[in-house]
């Protein structure tokens, strides 16, 4: 077998796993509003177990109502939850996977809306991110919560789980107690490393005391908080053997807290795969229990190498489980070309949860989170009547629609006027760290080819052609075209569009000025700065449209600044001259030298075929930018839905 170490079994205190792969806790917000487990969540997890993973750890499960991180977090603070929780191991065991319940208390990293009461923490210091006031826990309250962890663990055992994982990472309550960044107490639970570690050790002892010696107890820790004033790897190396002595059977070594710069807890595409493995290795060298490594690992060869090097005993594949729940089975059978790879864009998972307050999904996998609705297996032909379907446009929405329509059993053809499929992903993949987007294009074209779907390139569909060869239905995915504000000088020959810059259609002479600081403008700026072109960005809004709170936004701002790029916000362009861009900022008239001016000011739908389709009475649906310019996630998901429903 190609990945012999990855697919070898391992035992953790009597729990035998079929391989070394772990699906770590991934926030989904699929729970019911009464904190019981939903059928949606069970189906979601079962699909990952069916895909071949060895151990699946649930998302956070609150040990007390006051510890919930979001309103519908699943709970284990009462025996009433046992029947609901039991649905998870029952479903996972049928698919050959083991199940661990992750025990959680958010501490200060929550809101009063989620908990129904003032959040509690080691010290009354609000979360850096949420700025929610919190209450310092009394000694009596600490004892109650420590006991709650143990009782919740026992309920997990009674519900049929194979293990529990204590969440002691990412800035939640246990981390808060361990860290001088969040714990300013001067009593038995603060003031020294020993006292700050006491809550974690007592929690482990409580859990072990309730579940007995033969039930696996895992703890997830941040090996280093990676934040000023927090603890570092040396502290965790000191603590890890004590955690084992207290009753831990395995240690899952993550990194960071949610206020760590760049959000390394859920690393973006800028971060090197396996960046955190050295911390797992450092812990592994000091303990005699299995260590789980994690940190933007999605490919089996990365895991195999880490296992061979002795970095860890098991490997967590996080977001890869969202993108392709079957990737482990595909890796085992050698079908790597069929794996849909996670690119760590974060758009559908953590950013959707955190900033949009919506349940998680995956940008590239429209079925993620919809397993309970989309029961028809891919390729089984779920169409009521086989139709001749034309998909016009081979961008993300069109390609997604074509695959879904083919899987539903239709006869599908794709027409693309350009020389390459991919649409907006072609320029989007050109900036640094984003070339992985093209991997999805290659993957979906292979899937279409397997299903006999022809992607016709350099083939523009006209109104006359529609009339001559009328299909049964059309999915219109012709995209959008760039627009620019009516600024004097905007039509000059040295004014170009960002897409043309990124795709290499034009060569840029510096200095360059980019108009618009959205993602297209910012990524174009970095693209040019890497090439040595002096670049400035002018944005009318006073605040950056690309915020620093997302991981990609943080690194983008940081790299542009370090490369010498200028970002000017609250600036209104008045004129584009021969070698300058004139603008006003804070009431001052200013100029920026410019040999090339690049517009990144938005787009409009390219929907010229709609009238022809209406007049011909051809059933059609618009998807992606042709409907309204939007993000990649909406384009792919909208295309998928159209293909299934056409």
QUIQUIQUI-V172797 format. One record per run of one state. SS is the DSSP state (h for helix, s for strand, l for the rest). FROM is the first residue (numbers start at 0). TO is the last residue. If there is no record, write none. Layout:
BEGIN
ss from to
SS FROM TO
SS FROM TO
END
This chain:
BEGIN
ss from to
l 0 8
s 9 11
l 12 13
s 14 16
l 17 19
s 20 22
l 23 37
h 38 49
l 50 53
s 54 61
l 62 63
h 64 66
l 67 72
s 73 74
l 75 77
h 78 93
l 94 96
s 97 103
l 104 110
h 111 114
l 115 117
s 118 120
l 121 132
s 133 135
l 136 137
h 138 157
l 158 161
s 162 167
l 168 168
s 169 169
l 170 171
h 172 177
l 178 191
h 192 195
l 196 196
h 197 210
l 211 214
s 215 221
l 222 231
h 232 245
l 246 248
s 249 253
l 254 255
s 256 256
l 257 262
h 263 265
l 266 275
h 276 283
l 284 288
s 289 292
l 293 298
h 299 308
l 309 312
s 313 315
l 316 318
h 319 322
l 323 325
h 326 332
l 333 334
h 335 337
l 338 348
h 349 355
l 356 386
s 387 391
l 392 393
s 394 394
h 395 406
l 407 409
s 410 414
l 415 420
s 421 421
l 422 422
h 423 427
l 428 435
h 436 449
l 450 452
s 453 455
l 456 461
h 462 467
l 468 471
s 472 475
l 476 478
s 479 481
l 482 486
s 487 487
l 488 493
s 494 496
h 497 501
l 502 510
s 511 514
l 515 517
h 518 529
l 530 533
s 534 537
l 538 549
h 550 561
l 562 564
s 565 567
l 568 569
s 570 575
l 576 578
s 579 584
l 585 586
s 587 592
l 593 594
s 595 598
l 599 601
s 602 604
l 605 608
h 609 615
l 616 617
s 618 621
l 622 622
h 623 625
l 626 630
h 631 644
l 645 645
END
